[in-house]
């Protein structure tokens, strides 16, 4: 009984809003990426476009087979001024008309037919169209991969910005604590007359400034978390809780792959490059398809039909029987002059092929430019990290000495605050270089074909 009461109380305690929020899921970078790859709307639309291309391929393959259709028409013909007392009847649906006796001036005619058509030859246009459509399927699939890559890169950039902002908040919190301690110490020195009132006012002003910097850093962190929620398309007002990984100097200063190796690897697998190559192949097929317009086409046609009329002496079944007719025939179409349509189609296809080649060249140059920029930024950030680390070490030593002297009344407030601001600036420079190096190194390896990993 006591155990039951204990677990009941514990469950109620964990159900409180504050406790539930603390025990809520903490998102890692992999969690964010996996969620986005499943839920992103743009990615879902790309998958729908791929499914549409598969339907187009099925339609292109179906053109190899004959088509079959049924048609029927029903007409009521009224001849109000017919004085002959005869009715005009369509005989056998052949287009020949005969007259029959009777005084009815309103007749009903019904026609029924089943028609089949099969293109036997059109210069191989249908087969080439199927090949082209298969290439379009691959291009649509590559578009999915390209959108997925873009999403992963965007999420990684915002995620790293959140890590930077979170550590910046911690730095500002420590700075504020330090400022408050200095203010309290300054109050003691003021009481014994070791510093002037103006010096103490400067310490209070610095404390207020550090509070403002902390609030600004916290607002920046919330803004980046909001951007991540929007990228993941997560609704709700609750703020995302992220699992902050431990990133040490080894993560920052790990060796970078060469630009050439990254570029060659990217050329082999990046979807935008593969899509560009397939677009060139599809354009060449389009030229071939357009040239088929110069070729003759041969089609087989067959049909069976019958009719009935209201002024016949036979019943409905016999009318359908006696009106039955069959037909079969070949249709040969030889293009002679079609107002330059085929020639224009060929010229446009060739121009599109040239455009596709230029698109591929542009994608290759853009890819190299991106990789080169990532490599330079990563390399510069690593060098800045080393320099900022040394600078922070020296400013910390200088600040500690000045702070001790200030506590002894040997240094004024201006000297203390100057060294403190120098140390804070060095801390911010170190953080910026650290996360810039981590981000660009991760993206650089991603372009080389590795999974994004900080």
C-alpha beads as a LAMMPS data file, in Angstrom:
LAMMPS data file: protein, C-alpha beads

454 atoms
453 bonds

1 atom types
1 bond types

-500.0 500.0 xlo xhi
-500.0 500.0 ylo yhi
-500.0 500.0 zlo zhi

Masses

1 110.0

Atoms # bond

1 1 1 0.000 0.000 0.000
2 1 1 2.852 2.348 0.892
3 1 1 4.532 1.574 -2.448
4 1 1 1.307 2.365 -4.308
5 1 1 1.052 5.743 -2.572
6 1 1 4.727 6.458 -3.301
7 1 1 4.426 5.727 -7.051
8 1 1 1.192 7.709 -7.261
9 1 1 2.820 10.757 -5.714
10 1 1 5.900 10.315 -7.911
11 1 1 3.782 10.089 -11.062
12 1 1 1.835 13.211 -10.101
13 1 1 5.087 15.045 -9.413
14 1 1 6.546 14.105 -12.812
15 1 1 3.308 15.185 -14.485
16 1 1 3.748 18.784 -13.400
17 1 1 4.383 21.177 -16.340
18 1 1 7.840 22.150 -15.168
19 1 1 8.951 18.566 -14.611
20 1 1 7.430 17.451 -17.923
21 1 1 9.351 20.158 -19.721
22 1 1 12.606 19.140 -18.057
23 1 1 12.068 15.508 -18.971
24 1 1 11.064 16.386 -22.542
25 1 1 13.083 15.052 -25.426
26 1 1 16.387 16.743 -26.109
27 1 1 17.099 16.974 -29.821
28 1 1 20.447 16.008 -31.280
29 1 1 21.591 17.063 -34.726
30 1 1 20.798 13.589 -36.061
31 1 1 17.298 13.790 -34.574
32 1 1 16.674 17.113 -36.285
33 1 1 17.908 15.870 -39.651
34 1 1 15.966 12.592 -39.485
35 1 1 12.777 14.409 -38.518
36 1 1 13.148 16.946 -41.318
37 1 1 13.783 14.253 -43.924
38 1 1 10.447 12.685 -42.980
39 1 1 8.316 15.783 -42.424
40 1 1 9.646 18.537 -44.691
41 1 1 6.935 19.723 -47.089
42 1 1 9.291 20.601 -49.940
43 1 1 10.832 17.146 -49.748
44 1 1 7.377 15.550 -49.808
45 1 1 6.514 17.583 -52.903
46 1 1 9.701 16.342 -54.575
47 1 1 8.654 12.773 -53.866
48 1 1 5.240 13.460 -55.406
49 1 1 6.947 14.850 -58.515
50 1 1 8.948 11.624 -58.711
51 1 1 5.762 9.559 -58.506
52 1 1 4.287 11.676 -61.300
53 1 1 7.307 10.948 -63.489
54 1 1 6.782 7.216 -62.930
55 1 1 3.177 7.606 -64.128
56 1 1 4.448 9.411 -67.241
57 1 1 6.771 6.478 -67.930
58 1 1 3.884 4.026 -67.719
59 1 1 1.926 6.195 -70.126
60 1 1 4.858 6.267 -72.570
61 1 1 5.126 2.462 -72.467
62 1 1 1.383 2.120 -73.050
63 1 1 1.775 3.881 -76.425
64 1 1 3.354 0.680 -77.758
65 1 1 0.000 -1.109 -77.512
66 1 1 -3.188 -0.634 -79.543
67 1 1 -6.019 1.510 -78.318
68 1 1 -9.635 0.375 -78.173
69 1 1 -12.737 2.507 -77.825
70 1 1 -16.502 2.165 -77.982
71 1 1 -18.718 4.902 -79.344
72 1 1 -22.431 5.322 -79.780
73 1 1 -24.629 8.114 -81.086
74 1 1 -28.384 8.623 -80.909
75 1 1 -30.233 11.126 -83.066
76 1 1 -33.840 12.194 -83.472
77 1 1 -34.536 13.724 -86.902
78 1 1 -37.684 15.782 -87.475
79 1 1 -38.858 16.809 -90.976
80 1 1 -41.987 18.910 -90.351
81 1 1 -42.495 19.950 -94.017
82 1 1 -41.895 16.556 -95.614
83 1 1 -44.899 16.027 -97.985
84 1 1 -43.707 12.785 -99.511
85 1 1 -44.638 10.679 -96.535
86 1 1 -41.350 8.881 -96.783
87 1 1 -38.564 8.497 -94.292
88 1 1 -34.883 8.681 -95.020
89 1 1 -33.027 5.779 -93.420
90 1 1 -29.295 5.263 -92.997
91 1 1 -28.546 1.812 -94.384
92 1 1 -26.017 -0.193 -92.414
93 1 1 -24.292 2.883 -91.086
94 1 1 -22.482 3.096 -94.450
95 1 1 -23.521 6.638 -95.324
96 1 1 -25.932 5.436 -98.024
97 1 1 -29.566 6.416 -97.534
98 1 1 -32.785 4.779 -98.746
99 1 1 -36.419 5.763 -98.482
100 1 1 -39.211 3.838 -96.836
101 1 1 -42.903 4.359 -96.736
102 1 1 -44.772 5.741 -93.812
103 1 1 -46.112 9.012 -92.658
104 1 1 -43.879 9.566 -89.651
105 1 1 -42.010 12.840 -89.957
106 1 1 -39.876 12.190 -86.809
107 1 1 -37.306 9.363 -86.885
108 1 1 -34.877 7.961 -84.346
109 1 1 -31.493 6.568 -85.405
110 1 1 -28.916 4.827 -83.209
111 1 1 -25.334 3.949 -84.148
112 1 1 -22.925 1.713 -82.226
113 1 1 -19.277 1.035 -82.958
114 1 1 -16.070 -0.461 -81.523
115 1 1 -12.852 0.944 -82.999
116 1 1 -9.227 -0.111 -82.564
117 1 1 -6.087 1.706 -83.618
118 1 1 -2.450 0.599 -83.469
119 1 1 0.571 2.556 -84.553
120 1 1 2.831 0.009 -86.227
121 1 1 5.721 2.331 -87.058
122 1 1 6.578 5.953 -86.378
123 1 1 10.342 5.954 -86.797
124 1 1 11.065 4.602 -83.295
125 1 1 9.740 7.761 -81.630
126 1 1 7.862 5.845 -78.949
127 1 1 10.916 3.836 -77.859
128 1 1 13.046 6.954 -77.652
129 1 1 10.331 8.665 -75.636
130 1 1 10.378 5.790 -73.135
131 1 1 14.163 6.133 -72.792
132 1 1 13.814 9.861 -72.244
133 1 1 11.120 9.376 -69.639
134 1 1 13.284 6.890 -67.739
135 1 1 15.986 9.550 -67.589
136 1 1 13.390 11.994 -66.273
137 1 1 12.583 9.474 -63.534
138 1 1 16.220 9.438 -62.467
139 1 1 16.366 13.247 -62.565
140 1 1 13.263 13.493 -60.368
141 1 1 14.816 11.048 -57.920
142 1 1 18.000 13.119 -57.843
143 1 1 15.909 16.211 -57.114
144 1 1 14.738 14.476 -53.942
145 1 1 18.347 13.853 -52.924
146 1 1 19.306 17.433 -53.751
147 1 1 16.488 18.849 -51.617
148 1 1 17.468 16.486 -48.805
149 1 1 21.059 17.768 -48.957
150 1 1 19.881 21.369 -48.848
151 1 1 17.720 20.643 -45.814
152 1 1 20.590 18.927 -43.988
153 1 1 22.942 21.825 -44.679
154 1 1 20.415 24.412 -43.500
155 1 1 19.647 22.503 -40.313
156 1 1 23.344 22.036 -39.559
157 1 1 24.023 25.743 -39.979
158 1 1 21.213 26.752 -37.620
159 1 1 22.098 23.991 -35.155
160 1 1 25.697 25.171 -34.910
161 1 1 24.473 28.744 -34.510
162 1 1 22.390 27.532 -31.564
163 1 1 25.466 25.882 -30.016
164 1 1 27.402 29.112 -30.452
165 1 1 24.567 31.194 -28.994
166 1 1 24.145 28.815 -26.037
167 1 1 27.827 29.026 -25.142
168 1 1 27.709 32.775 -25.637
169 1 1 24.899 32.932 -23.076
170 1 1 27.060 31.018 -20.596
171 1 1 29.952 33.403 -21.224
172 1 1 27.726 36.408 -20.636
173 1 1 26.331 34.835 -17.460
174 1 1 29.850 34.371 -16.100
175 1 1 30.733 37.900 -17.145
176 1 1 27.708 39.266 -15.296
177 1 1 28.618 37.321 -12.157
178 1 1 32.118 38.740 -12.391
179 1 1 30.755 42.258 -12.821
180 1 1 28.479 41.858 -9.828
181 1 1 31.404 40.640 -7.730
182 1 1 33.461 43.635 -8.845
183 1 1 30.607 45.985 -8.029
184 1 1 30.271 44.485 -4.565
185 1 1 34.015 44.771 -4.018
186 1 1 33.906 48.349 -5.306
187 1 1 31.189 49.129 -2.759
188 1 1 33.460 47.898 0.003
189 1 1 36.373 49.973 -1.306
190 1 1 34.112 53.002 -1.577
191 1 1 33.077 52.578 2.035
192 1 1 36.683 52.726 3.211
193 1 1 37.541 55.533 0.816
194 1 1 39.853 53.545 -1.470
195 1 1 37.943 54.554 -4.636
196 1 1 35.892 57.548 -5.631
197 1 1 32.133 57.618 -6.163
198 1 1 32.702 58.011 -9.914
199 1 1 34.702 54.780 -9.997
200 1 1 31.902 52.909 -8.258
201 1 1 29.386 54.416 -10.704
202 1 1 31.432 52.983 -13.553
203 1 1 31.289 49.524 -11.972
204 1 1 27.517 49.772 -11.659
205 1 1 27.226 50.937 -15.264
206 1 1 29.357 48.005 -16.405
207 1 1 27.123 45.645 -14.458
208 1 1 24.047 47.072 -16.205
209 1 1 25.773 46.748 -19.584
210 1 1 26.594 43.095 -18.917
211 1 1 22.973 42.447 -17.953
212 1 1 21.873 43.912 -21.273
213 1 1 24.425 41.782 -23.146
214 1 1 23.108 38.684 -21.384
215 1 1 19.507 39.470 -22.317
216 1 1 20.581 40.074 -25.912
217 1 1 22.444 36.754 -26.019
218 1 1 19.414 34.928 -24.601
219 1 1 17.149 36.549 -27.213
220 1 1 19.552 35.504 -29.971
221 1 1 19.505 31.931 -28.704
222 1 1 15.697 31.863 -28.690
223 1 1 15.626 33.286 -32.213
224 1 1 17.912 30.538 -33.554
225 1 1 15.796 27.896 -31.826
226 1 1 12.734 29.383 -33.480
227 1 1 14.470 29.203 -36.856
228 1 1 15.226 25.529 -36.229
229 1 1 11.578 24.851 -35.347
230 1 1 10.505 26.532 -38.553
231 1 1 12.975 24.484 -40.581
232 1 1 11.617 21.324 -38.977
233 1 1 8.069 22.672 -39.396
234 1 1 7.245 21.910 -35.761
235 1 1 4.156 23.639 -34.466
236 1 1 3.543 24.719 -30.890
237 1 1 4.805 27.377 -28.547
238 1 1 7.221 25.275 -26.515
239 1 1 10.899 26.003 -27.029
240 1 1 13.069 23.203 -28.409
241 1 1 15.507 21.602 -25.988
242 1 1 18.770 20.610 -27.616
243 1 1 21.367 18.164 -26.412
244 1 1 24.564 20.204 -26.349
245 1 1 27.512 18.018 -27.389
246 1 1 30.952 18.352 -25.856
247 1 1 33.190 19.835 -28.546
248 1 1 36.842 20.131 -27.588
249 1 1 39.951 21.359 -29.374
250 1 1 40.291 18.071 -31.247
251 1 1 36.931 18.644 -32.953
252 1 1 37.998 22.122 -33.968
253 1 1 41.512 21.402 -35.212
254 1 1 40.986 18.039 -36.912
255 1 1 42.790 17.892 -40.286
256 1 1 40.888 19.151 -43.324
257 1 1 40.663 17.166 -46.571
258 1 1 42.175 18.846 -49.595
259 1 1 39.959 20.917 -51.846
260 1 1 40.811 18.753 -54.853
261 1 1 39.855 15.510 -53.094
262 1 1 36.573 16.960 -51.896
263 1 1 35.742 18.332 -55.341
264 1 1 36.521 15.080 -57.136
265 1 1 34.421 13.135 -54.656
266 1 1 31.565 15.615 -54.985
267 1 1 31.630 15.354 -58.776
268 1 1 31.105 11.624 -58.489
269 1 1 28.026 11.602 -56.266
270 1 1 26.479 15.059 -55.745
271 1 1 22.895 14.882 -57.094
272 1 1 23.018 18.297 -58.814
273 1 1 25.985 17.125 -60.919
274 1 1 24.436 13.766 -61.756
275 1 1 21.170 15.501 -62.626
276 1 1 23.024 17.853 -64.974
277 1 1 24.621 14.918 -66.793
278 1 1 21.266 13.171 -67.165
279 1 1 19.722 16.380 -68.483
280 1 1 22.300 16.379 -71.281
281 1 1 21.412 12.775 -72.162
282 1 1 17.709 13.636 -72.107
283 1 1 18.361 16.617 -74.382
284 1 1 20.189 14.412 -76.884
285 1 1 17.246 12.036 -76.879
286 1 1 14.945 15.008 -77.445
287 1 1 16.912 15.847 -80.608
288 1 1 16.515 12.265 -81.804
289 1 1 12.787 12.321 -81.036
290 1 1 12.323 15.597 -82.879
291 1 1 14.043 14.141 -85.975
292 1 1 11.496 11.336 -86.041
293 1 1 9.064 13.940 -87.330
294 1 1 10.704 13.504 -90.749
295 1 1 9.841 9.784 -90.755
296 1 1 6.580 8.289 -92.121
297 1 1 4.151 6.587 -89.785
298 1 1 2.033 3.512 -90.356
299 1 1 -1.120 2.732 -88.394
300 1 1 -3.546 -0.182 -88.384
301 1 1 -7.232 0.622 -87.919
302 1 1 -10.131 -1.746 -87.398
303 1 1 -13.743 -1.317 -86.427
304 1 1 -17.098 -2.980 -86.108
305 1 1 -20.427 -1.139 -86.040
306 1 1 -24.178 -1.387 -86.412
307 1 1 -27.289 0.775 -86.138
308 1 1 -31.014 0.786 -85.603
309 1 1 -33.864 3.051 -86.636
310 1 1 -37.408 3.716 -85.437
311 1 1 -39.035 3.290 -88.871
312 1 1 -37.758 -0.195 -89.676
313 1 1 -40.048 -3.190 -89.816
314 1 1 -37.530 -5.392 -87.988
315 1 1 -37.190 -5.572 -84.261
316 1 1 -34.212 -4.132 -82.433
317 1 1 -32.145 -7.357 -82.480
318 1 1 -32.580 -7.956 -86.210
319 1 1 -31.772 -4.333 -87.012
320 1 1 -28.476 -4.676 -85.135
321 1 1 -27.803 -7.946 -86.964
322 1 1 -28.582 -6.691 -90.493
323 1 1 -26.862 -3.363 -89.854
324 1 1 -23.605 -4.997 -88.723
325 1 1 -20.489 -3.884 -90.657
326 1 1 -16.741 -4.571 -90.256
327 1 1 -13.748 -2.579 -91.433
328 1 1 -9.979 -2.887 -91.352
329 1 1 -7.337 -0.759 -92.971
330 1 1 -3.839 0.696 -92.962
331 1 1 -3.015 4.374 -92.788
332 1 1 0.325 5.587 -94.089
333 1 1 1.292 9.159 -93.316
334 1 1 4.313 10.646 -95.097
335 1 1 5.360 14.127 -93.980
336 1 1 6.063 16.403 -96.912
337 1 1 5.613 19.904 -95.583
338 1 1 4.291 20.754 -92.135
339 1 1 4.974 24.472 -91.933
340 1 1 8.486 23.977 -90.554
341 1 1 7.206 22.370 -87.359
342 1 1 9.649 19.438 -87.411
343 1 1 12.655 21.547 -88.368
344 1 1 11.862 24.060 -85.619
345 1 1 11.467 21.244 -83.099
346 1 1 14.901 19.878 -84.014
347 1 1 16.535 23.302 -83.742
348 1 1 14.937 23.986 -80.369
349 1 1 16.017 20.558 -79.089
350 1 1 19.613 21.293 -80.113
351 1 1 19.499 24.661 -78.388
352 1 1 18.124 22.983 -75.256
353 1 1 20.970 20.480 -75.402
354 1 1 23.505 23.325 -75.502
355 1 1 21.710 24.964 -72.613
356 1 1 21.887 21.724 -70.611
357 1 1 25.644 21.549 -71.171
358 1 1 26.007 25.117 -69.911
359 1 1 23.835 24.291 -66.877
360 1 1 26.137 21.386 -66.008
361 1 1 29.217 23.580 -66.402
362 1 1 27.628 26.191 -64.162
363 1 1 26.781 23.571 -61.522
364 1 1 30.369 22.319 -61.575
365 1 1 31.748 25.824 -61.124
366 1 1 29.271 26.588 -58.360
367 1 1 30.205 23.342 -56.623
368 1 1 33.920 24.133 -56.771
369 1 1 33.291 27.673 -55.539
370 1 1 31.257 26.355 -52.597
371 1 1 33.890 23.786 -51.660
372 1 1 36.687 26.309 -51.992
373 1 1 34.821 28.782 -49.777
374 1 1 34.107 26.125 -47.143
375 1 1 37.749 25.040 -47.119
376 1 1 39.095 28.588 -46.838
377 1 1 36.601 29.463 -44.092
378 1 1 37.420 26.275 -42.166
379 1 1 41.164 26.788 -42.497
380 1 1 40.938 30.463 -41.507
381 1 1 38.705 29.622 -38.553
382 1 1 41.189 27.019 -37.305
383 1 1 44.027 29.529 -37.500
384 1 1 41.883 32.166 -35.787
385 1 1 40.972 29.642 -33.089
386 1 1 44.641 29.020 -32.274
387 1 1 45.390 32.766 -32.215
388 1 1 42.246 33.554 -30.179
389 1 1 43.120 30.838 -27.678
390 1 1 46.545 32.369 -27.109
391 1 1 45.029 35.831 -26.901
392 1 1 42.457 34.674 -24.335
393 1 1 45.165 33.069 -22.235
394 1 1 47.209 36.283 -22.152
395 1 1 44.187 38.508 -21.469
396 1 1 43.074 36.262 -18.614
397 1 1 46.511 36.535 -17.003
398 1 1 46.501 40.300 -17.472
399 1 1 42.985 40.626 -16.095
400 1 1 43.716 38.518 -13.036
401 1 1 46.731 40.697 -12.218
402 1 1 44.776 43.915 -12.676
403 1 1 41.877 42.533 -10.633
404 1 1 44.182 41.671 -7.739
405 1 1 45.712 45.116 -7.863
406 1 1 42.234 46.667 -7.988
407 1 1 41.175 44.742 -4.908
408 1 1 44.239 46.143 -3.157
409 1 1 43.382 49.632 -4.315
410 1 1 46.418 49.837 -6.615
411 1 1 44.505 50.094 -9.941
412 1 1 41.600 52.290 -10.900
413 1 1 38.263 51.259 -12.377
414 1 1 39.187 52.222 -15.949
415 1 1 42.145 49.836 -15.995
416 1 1 40.033 47.031 -14.550
417 1 1 37.142 47.441 -16.976
418 1 1 39.482 47.769 -19.943
419 1 1 41.162 44.450 -19.162
420 1 1 37.803 42.840 -18.454
421 1 1 36.384 43.934 -21.817
422 1 1 39.544 42.730 -23.559
423 1 1 39.068 39.315 -21.965
424 1 1 35.390 39.208 -22.944
425 1 1 36.215 40.142 -26.535
426 1 1 38.838 37.383 -26.660
427 1 1 36.279 34.867 -25.355
428 1 1 33.773 35.863 -28.064
429 1 1 36.455 35.665 -30.779
430 1 1 37.407 32.197 -29.564
431 1 1 33.782 31.017 -29.626
432 1 1 33.170 32.419 -33.101
433 1 1 36.323 30.818 -34.513
434 1 1 35.511 27.526 -32.769
435 1 1 32.041 27.075 -34.217
436 1 1 32.943 28.502 -37.599
437 1 1 35.665 25.875 -37.894
438 1 1 33.347 23.090 -36.715
439 1 1 30.560 24.092 -39.120
440 1 1 32.700 24.438 -42.227
441 1 1 34.669 21.276 -41.490
442 1 1 31.418 19.301 -41.104
443 1 1 29.974 20.693 -44.358
444 1 1 33.262 20.085 -46.140
445 1 1 33.201 16.412 -45.192
446 1 1 29.524 16.278 -46.134
447 1 1 30.438 17.400 -49.643
448 1 1 33.022 14.653 -49.661
449 1 1 30.281 12.088 -49.104
450 1 1 30.415 11.599 -45.345
451 1 1 27.499 11.929 -42.954
452 1 1 27.204 15.273 -41.211
453 1 1 28.919 14.934 -37.868
454 1 1 30.144 17.714 -35.636

Bonds

1 1 1 2
2 1 2 3
3 1 3 4
4 1 4 5
5 1 5 6
6 1 6 7
7 1 7 8
8 1 8 9
9 1 9 10
10 1 10 11
11 1 11 12
12 1 12 13
13 1 13 14
14 1 14 15
15 1 15 16
16 1 16 17
17 1 17 18
18 1 18 19
19 1 19 20
20 1 20 21
21 1 21 22
22 1 22 23
23 1 23 24
24 1 24 25
25 1 25 26
26 1 26 27
27 1 27 28
28 1 28 29
29 1 29 30
30 1 30 31
31 1 31 32
32 1 32 33
33 1 33 34
34 1 34 35
35 1 35 36
36 1 36 37
37 1 37 38
38 1 38 39
39 1 39 40
40 1 40 41
41 1 41 42
42 1 42 43
43 1 43 44
44 1 44 45
45 1 45 46
46 1 46 47
47 1 47 48
48 1 48 49
49 1 49 50
50 1 50 51
51 1 51 52
52 1 52 53
53 1 53 54
54 1 54 55
55 1 55 56
56 1 56 57
57 1 57 58
58 1 58 59
59 1 59 60
60 1 60 61
61 1 61 62
62 1 62 63
63 1 63 64
64 1 64 65
65 1 65 66
66 1 66 67
67 1 67 68
68 1 68 69
69 1 69 70
70 1 70 71
71 1 71 72
72 1 72 73
73 1 73 74
74 1 74 75
75 1 75 76
76 1 76 77
77 1 77 78
78 1 78 79
79 1 79 80
80 1 80 81
81 1 81 82
82 1 82 83
83 1 83 84
84 1 84 85
85 1 85 86
86 1 86 87
87 1 87 88
88 1 88 89
89 1 89 90
90 1 90 91
91 1 91 92
92 1 92 93
93 1 93 94
94 1 94 95
95 1 95 96
96 1 96 97
97 1 97 98
98 1 98 99
99 1 99 100
100 1 100 101
101 1 101 102
102 1 102 103
103 1 103 104
104 1 104 105
105 1 105 106
106 1 106 107
107 1 107 108
108 1 108 109
109 1 109 110
110 1 110 111
111 1 111 112
112 1 112 113
113 1 113 114
114 1 114 115
115 1 115 116
116 1 116 117
117 1 117 118
118 1 118 119
119 1 119 120
120 1 120 121
121 1 121 122
122 1 122 123
123 1 123 124
124 1 124 125
125 1 125 126
126 1 126 127
127 1 127 128
128 1 128 129
129 1 129 130
130 1 130 131
131 1 131 132
132 1 132 133
133 1 133 134
134 1 134 135
135 1 135 136
136 1 136 137
137 1 137 138
138 1 138 139
139 1 139 140
140 1 140 141
141 1 141 142
142 1 142 143
143 1 143 144
144 1 144 145
145 1 145 146
146 1 146 147
147 1 147 148
148 1 148 149
149 1 149 150
150 1 150 151
151 1 151 152
152 1 152 153
153 1 153 154
154 1 154 155
155 1 155 156
156 1 156 157
157 1 157 158
158 1 158 159
159 1 159 160
160 1 160 161
161 1 161 162
162 1 162 163
163 1 163 164
164 1 164 165
165 1 165 166
166 1 166 167
167 1 167 168
168 1 168 169
169 1 169 170
170 1 170 171
171 1 171 172
172 1 172 173
173 1 173 174
174 1 174 175
175 1 175 176
176 1 176 177
177 1 177 178
178 1 178 179
179 1 179 180
180 1 180 181
181 1 181 182
182 1 182 183
183 1 183 184
184 1 184 185
185 1 185 186
186 1 186 187
187 1 187 188
188 1 188 189
189 1 189 190
190 1 190 191
191 1 191 192
192 1 192 193
193 1 193 194
194 1 194 195
195 1 195 196
196 1 196 197
197 1 197 198
198 1 198 199
199 1 199 200
200 1 200 201
201 1 201 202
202 1 202 203
203 1 203 204
204 1 204 205
205 1 205 206
206 1 206 207
207 1 207 208
208 1 208 209
209 1 209 210
210 1 210 211
211 1 211 212
212 1 212 213
213 1 213 214
214 1 214 215
215 1 215 216
216 1 216 217
217 1 217 218
218 1 218 219
219 1 219 220
220 1 220 221
221 1 221 222
222 1 222 223
223 1 223 224
224 1 224 225
225 1 225 226
226 1 226 227
227 1 227 228
228 1 228 229
229 1 229 230
230 1 230 231
231 1 231 232
232 1 232 233
233 1 233 234
234 1 234 235
235 1 235 236
236 1 236 237
237 1 237 238
238 1 238 239
239 1 239 240
240 1 240 241
241 1 241 242
242 1 242 243
243 1 243 244
244 1 244 245
245 1 245 246
246 1 246 247
247 1 247 248
248 1 248 249
249 1 249 250
250 1 250 251
251 1 251 252
252 1 252 253
253 1 253 254
254 1 254 255
255 1 255 256
256 1 256 257
257 1 257 258
258 1 258 259
259 1 259 260
260 1 260 261
261 1 261 262
262 1 262 263
263 1 263 264
264 1 264 265
265 1 265 266
266 1 266 267
267 1 267 268
268 1 268 269
269 1 269 270
270 1 270 271
271 1 271 272
272 1 272 273
273 1 273 274
274 1 274 275
275 1 275 276
276 1 276 277
277 1 277 278
278 1 278 279
279 1 279 280
280 1 280 281
281 1 281 282
282 1 282 283
283 1 283 284
284 1 284 285
285 1 285 286
286 1 286 287
287 1 287 288
288 1 288 289
289 1 289 290
290 1 290 291
291 1 291 292
292 1 292 293
293 1 293 294
294 1 294 295
295 1 295 296
296 1 296 297
297 1 297 298
298 1 298 299
299 1 299 300
300 1 300 301
301 1 301 302
302 1 302 303
303 1 303 304
304 1 304 305
305 1 305 306
306 1 306 307
307 1 307 308
308 1 308 309
309 1 309 310
310 1 310 311
311 1 311 312
312 1 312 313
313 1 313 314
314 1 314 315
315 1 315 316
316 1 316 317
317 1 317 318
318 1 318 319
319 1 319 320
320 1 320 321
321 1 321 322
322 1 322 323
323 1 323 324
324 1 324 325
325 1 325 326
326 1 326 327
327 1 327 328
328 1 328 329
329 1 329 330
330 1 330 331
331 1 331 332
332 1 332 333
333 1 333 334
334 1 334 335
335 1 335 336
336 1 336 337
337 1 337 338
338 1 338 339
339 1 339 340
340 1 340 341
341 1 341 342
342 1 342 343
343 1 343 344
344 1 344 345
345 1 345 346
346 1 346 347
347 1 347 348
348 1 348 349
349 1 349 350
350 1 350 351
351 1 351 352
352 1 352 353
353 1 353 354
354 1 354 355
355 1 355 356
356 1 356 357
357 1 357 358
358 1 358 359
359 1 359 360
360 1 360 361
361 1 361 362
362 1 362 363
363 1 363 364
364 1 364 365
365 1 365 366
366 1 366 367
367 1 367 368
368 1 368 369
369 1 369 370
370 1 370 371
371 1 371 372
372 1 372 373
373 1 373 374
374 1 374 375
375 1 375 376
376 1 376 377
377 1 377 378
378 1 378 379
379 1 379 380
380 1 380 381
381 1 381 382
382 1 382 383
383 1 383 384
384 1 384 385
385 1 385 386
386 1 386 387
387 1 387 388
388 1 388 389
389 1 389 390
390 1 390 391
391 1 391 392
392 1 392 393
393 1 393 394
394 1 394 395
395 1 395 396
396 1 396 397
397 1 397 398
398 1 398 399
399 1 399 400
400 1 400 401
401 1 401 402
402 1 402 403
403 1 403 404
404 1 404 405
405 1 405 406
406 1 406 407
407 1 407 408
408 1 408 409
409 1 409 410
410 1 410 411
411 1 411 412
412 1 412 413
413 1 413 414
414 1 414 415
415 1 415 416
416 1 416 417
417 1 417 418
418 1 418 419
419 1 419 420
420 1 420 421
421 1 421 422
422 1 422 423
423 1 423 424
424 1 424 425
425 1 425 426
426 1 426 427
427 1 427 428
428 1 428 429
429 1 429 430
430 1 430 431
431 1 431 432
432 1 432 433
433 1 433 434
434 1 434 435
435 1 435 436
436 1 436 437
437 1 437 438
438 1 438 439
439 1 439 440
440 1 440 441
441 1 441 442
442 1 442 443
443 1 443 444
444 1 444 445
445 1 445 446
446 1 446 447
447 1 447 448
448 1 448 449
449 1 449 450
450 1 450 451
451 1 451 452
452 1 452 453
453 1 453 454
